[in-house]
Amino acid sequence: LADQQMKASLPTLAPTPQIQLSAVVLPGGHILKPNGDVQFNMDEIPASLRGLVADQIYVPISSRPPATSETAVQINIPQINVNHVIVPGVDWEALKLGVGMLMNGVNPGNKQGNLVLSGHNDIYGEVFRDLDKLKVGDQFTVRTQTQEYTYAVTGSKVVEPTEVSVMNDRGGATVTLISCYPYK
């Protein structure tokens, strides 16, 4: 009985609050300074959440999960001359390397889920510079190590950086392509 009372009187640890950057702001936001320097746009993140997501902005490349046979590794959009590598993550460092893939567990072969791909339009290769030129019906492919999947554009819209609902599941196999707007 004494042992049970002692255990009951011990304080329990409160869980550390965790929030994913992708639940707060769309990937890719940045500030292009007049001198050519670039930095992440912290102003897009609500001030009360900045401390909770700061460690997700610059994720070391070495900590990324390795590609599997089901992971997206390349995107080809012939209409806008994009044929680029896809890297895991949509943080600042991932987008320097290529088209970033939101780590939401969705792969191109899934029958459900929204594969979210993000790329810069004015720095680090301008990979998605002409994304706004795509038209409904244009087709593009996403390749894994073993297969290629074809998608068709069904629409586009400009949203605020905090409109993260565009990354939600849409009830089928979809891809959402994200870039900053307006172009700098």
N, C-alpha and C positions, 0 to 999 in steps of 0.2 A: 504494500500500500504506500509506503514511504517513497519507494522508487517511482511509482506512478504519479504521486503528487509532485515529486521533483521534476519529472519530465513535463508535466502539465504547466509548471511554473516557468519553464524555460521560454524565453522570447523566441518567436519565429522570425525568420528573416523575411523582409518584404521583398517581393520580386523587383528587379531593376526594370524600369519602364523601357520598352523597346518599340521602335517605330521604324518602318521601312521608308527610305527616302522616296520611293516610288508611290507611297500612299499620300505624299504631301505635294509633290511637284513633278511635272513631266521631266524626263531625262533631257540633258543637252543644254540647259540654260547657261549662258555665259555673258560676260561683258568684254567687248573688244575695245581696248583703250586706244587713244589716238597714236601712241607710240608703237602700236603693234602688239603689245603685251595682251595676254588673254587671262581671265580668271573666272572661276565659277561665280554665278550670280546668287550670292547668299540672300539678297533682298527678296527673292521669289519665295523663300521659305519663311513661314510665320516665325516671328522672333521667339515665341515661346517654345518652338520645336527645334531651333537651330542646334542646341547642345545635344539633342537626342539623335540627330542625323549627321553631325559633323564628321564622324568617323567613316561614313559611307561615301563621302565625296571623293577622296583620294584612296582608293583601294589598291594595295600593291598587286602588281601583275602576278607575282608568284603565288598568291593566295586564291587564284581562280580555279574552279574545278576543271579537270581535263575533259576534252571533247569525247563523247561516246559515238557509237555508230548512228545514234538517233539525233544527235545535236546538230543544229543548223551551223554550217561552216562557211557558206558562201551565198551571196545574193547576186542575181543578174537581172537588171532592168534595162533591156535594150533601147527602149524609147528615150531614155535620158543618159545613155552610155555609162551605166553603173554595172560594174562587175567587180565586187569587192568582198573581202574576207569579213566574216562575222565573228566577233569575239564575245565571250561571256561577260555580262555586266553592262550597265548603262551609266556607270560612274565616269568621272572626269578622265581617268587614265584609260579606261576601255575605249572611250570615244576618240582618244588620240590615235588609237591603233586601227580603227576601222568602224564598221557598223556594229553597234552594241546590241546585245540581246538581253532583254529583261529576264532575270533569273526567277521566273514564276512557275517553273516546272513544265512549261509547254514546249513541245517539240513539233517540227513540221508534220510528222506522221500521225500525230494525235487526231482523233475524230472530233474532239471537243477542245476548245481553248483558244486563246488569243495570243499568238506569237508576236511579241512587241519588239520591233527593231528600230533603233534610233541612230541618226548620224548627223554630223555637223553640216552646215551649209555655207560657212564662210571661213572656216579655219581647219587645220589638220586635214587637208585634202579636199575639202568641200564635197564630200561624198554624196550628200543629199541636196546639193545646190539647186537642182532643177526638179525637185520632187513635186512642186506645184504645177509642173507642165504635164503631169500624167492625166490621162482622160479616163472616164468610165469605160471599161472594156479592155483597156491595156492589160497585157499579161506580163508577169514576171515570175522568175523561178527562185526557189530557195533549195539549196543542195545540202545534204548531209554527207557523211562519208560513204554511204551506200546507195542513196536514192536522190532523185530530184523531184520536187513538188512544184506544180504550177498554180498560181493564184491570179485572179483577175481583179482589177480595181473596180470597186463598187461606189466609190464616192470619196470626197475629201472635205475637210472643213478646218477652219482656223479656230483654235480654242486658247483660252488663257492657260498659262503654265500650271495653274492649280486645278485644272479640269482633268483630273487623273482618271475619271470614269471612262475615258476613251481606251484605257488599257484593260477594262473589264472583259470577261468572257461574253461572247455574243451569241452563244447557243449553237456553235458549229466550229469548224476549223477555219480560223481567220488569221490574218496578219495585219498588224497596224504599223505603219511606217511613220516615224515622228522626226521632225526637225524643227529648229527655231524659226520664228517668223516675227517681224519682217526681216528680210535678209539685210545684213549690214553692208 
